[in-house]
Amino acid sequence: MWFKVDFSKPIYSQIKKKIKEAIMKGELKHGELIPSVRDLASSISVNPNTVARAYRELVREGVIEPRPGVGYAVKKNEAVLRKSLENEVLREFKNAVLSMKNAGFTLERVMRLVEKSWNG
């Protein structure tokens, strides 16, 4: 299985993020084909329309490109990808920090948790 789906979050956005992360880590390289819509949908047990939506958005964002009759391939555009992934991760981080603030965590406690998470 490519990754484990968290059904509490939009699945298409998880797919987008995992593909972006795989590209940034060098697991997927420029020109390399990504799993077909059907293959990925089957491997993570989701509807193919969900995967297709993620792929359409990745095409629109310039991360992947369609290859007629073949599938989708990684498009070389590291600056766009890095900015897109950075924005997504920052949005998640801000939401987590806001949740902790609303739950009554102090800034010092949040900073200790961030440091602990960073260090493993």
C-alpha positions in Angstrom: 0.0 0.0 0.0 1.3 3.4 -1.0 0.2 5.1 2.3 -2.5 4.8 5.0 -5.5 7.0 4.5 -6.8 9.1 7.3 -10.5 9.2 6.8 -10.9 12.2 9.1 -9.3 14.5 6.4 -10.1 15.0 2.7 -8.5 12.0 0.9 -7.7 13.8 -2.3 -5.6 16.4 -0.4 -3.7 13.5 1.4 -3.0 12.0 -2.0 -1.7 15.4 -3.3 0.5 15.9 -0.3 2.0 12.3 -0.5 2.9 12.8 -4.1 4.5 16.1 -3.5 6.4 14.7 -0.5 7.6 11.7 -2.6 8.9 14.1 -5.3 10.6 16.4 -2.8 12.3 13.3 -1.2 13.5 12.1 -4.6 11.3 9.0 -4.4 9.6 10.2 -7.6 11.8 11.9 -10.2 11.2 14.2 -13.1 9.5 12.3 -16.0 8.7 9.3 -13.9 5.2 7.9 -14.1 3.1 8.0 -11.0 0.7 5.2 -10.2 -2.4 5.1 -12.5 -5.7 6.4 -11.1 -7.0 2.8 -10.8 -3.9 1.4 -9.3 -3.6 4.0 -6.6 -7.3 3.9 -5.9 -7.1 0.1 -5.5 -4.0 0.1 -3.3 -5.4 2.6 -0.8 -9.0 1.4 -1.1 -10.7 4.7 -2.3 -12.9 5.7 -5.1 -11.0 6.3 -8.4 -12.8 9.6 -8.7 -11.0 10.8 -5.5 -7.6 10.0 -7.0 -8.6 11.6 -10.3 -9.5 14.8 -8.5 -6.1 14.8 -6.8 -4.4 14.3 -10.1 -6.4 17.1 -11.8 -5.4 19.5 -9.1 -1.7 18.4 -9.3 -1.8 19.0 -13.0 -3.4 22.5 -12.4 -0.7 23.2 -9.9 2.1 22.2 -12.3 3.3 19.2 -10.3 2.5 16.5 -12.7 1.5 16.4 -16.4 -0.7 14.0 -18.4 1.0 11.7 -20.9 -1.8 10.7 -23.3 -2.1 6.9 -23.5 0.4 6.4 -20.7 -0.7 8.2 -17.5 0.7 11.0 -15.5 4.4 11.9 -15.0 6.3 14.1 -12.6 6.8 17.5 -14.1 10.1 19.2 -13.3 9.3 22.4 -11.4 10.8 22.2 -8.0 10.2 25.8 -7.0 6.5 25.5 -7.6 6.4 22.2 -5.8 8.4 23.4 -2.8 6.2 26.5 -2.5 3.0 24.5 -2.8 4.1 21.9 -0.2 5.4 24.7 2.1 2.0 26.5 2.0 0.1 23.2 2.7 2.3 22.2 5.6 2.2 25.8 7.0 -1.6 25.8 6.9 -1.7 22.5 8.8 0.8 23.8 11.3 -1.2 27.0 11.9 -4.3 25.0 12.4 -2.6 22.7 15.0 -1.2 25.7 16.9 -4.6 27.4 16.9 -6.2 24.2 18.2 -3.6 24.1 21.0 -4.2 27.7 21.9 -7.9 27.2 22.0 -7.4 24.2 24.2 -5.6 26.4 26.7 -2.0 25.4 26.0 0.6 28.1 26.9 3.1 29.3 24.3 5.9 27.7 26.3 4.1 24.3 26.3 3.6 24.5 22.6 7.2 25.4 22.0 8.3 22.4 24.1 6.0 20.1 22.2 7.4 21.5 18.9 11.0 21.0 20.0 10.2 17.5 21.3 8.5 16.6 18.0 11.4 18.0 16.0 14.0 16.0 17.9 11.9 12.8 17.7 
